[in-house]
Amino acid sequence: MADLLVTSPANPRVKAVLALRRRRERDATGLTLVEGYEELSLALDAAAVPRTLLTCPELYSAAGRAGSQDIGHQERLVAAARDAGAQVLRLGRAAFERVAYREGPDGLLGVLPLPRRSLQDLDPPDDALVLVAQAVEKPGNLGALLRTADAAGAHAVIAADPVTDWGNPNVVRASKGTVFALPVATATGRDTVAWCRRHGLRIVVTTPVAVRRHTEADLTAAVALVVGSEKHGVDEALSTAADTQIGIAMCGKVNSLNVSVAAAVVLYEARRQRASKRLHD
């Protein structure tokens, strides 16, 4: 069956895609937006199949992908999505630029099911390394946390008392699509603590006021590393539940790092310790 062609920015299909920028619409439909070749490739590799794939071949070379080989990659992605069951809509440039939400669009945007998981869906291994992000406000930071957790080999990321949702297009974008590749869940802080206790994870909270440095804590066993919101940090309930509180040495005039940077520092310290332990064992 031939791909549908849409040229008008006022087309109802275009308006339906635009509506998914609103959280209420994402929650109601169970769908979200994923834009870009790299993000969609990762989603497809993780068996996340677009319901609809919007394409604009005219833009395939507009985002620095002028080489015929790169354009071939994009065409193969479209074919793979179509074979997996996605409906493919070919948009005119004006229509695609209306639905695109990032600068320099590359002509690919998918409508995918939300990455919805509960704590009960997570099955941590005995040496679990889990990142808990409590009440992180900025979608870009939550996405960056997920991307960092994936790079550092974390087993899952939990959004505790979330302010934004995993399906926020800016979360998906900042995560480079890893929101579909790495197990994620949403829960209250209280339920997160109970889940950690049930699975034998030590709760390690990062806070600027901690006396113990992150390099002094044992992060080799099953552990949940907790970071808090940009403004308020981890709340009192989670701080009280912590088995250990750690801080990162600050040598300048500011007293804290961006939450995604702080998480990266601690996650990679955990990875370093675990690699060292395996070597010695």
Buried (B, 14 or more C-beta within 10 A) or exposed (E): EEEEEBEEBEBEBBEBBBBBBEEEBBEEBEBBBBBBBEBBBBBBEBEBBBBBBBBBBEBBBBBEBEEEEBBEBBEEBBEBBBEEEBBBBBBBBEBBBBBBBBEEBBBBBBBBBBBBBEBEEBEBEEEBBBBBBBBBBBBBBBBBBBBBBBBBBBBBBBBBBBEBBBBBBBBBBBBBBBBBBBBBBBBBBEBBBBBBEEBEBBBBBBBEEBEEEBBEBEBBBBBBBBBBBBEEBBBEEBBEBBBBBBBBEEEEEEEBBEBBBBBBBBBBBBBEBBEEBEEEE
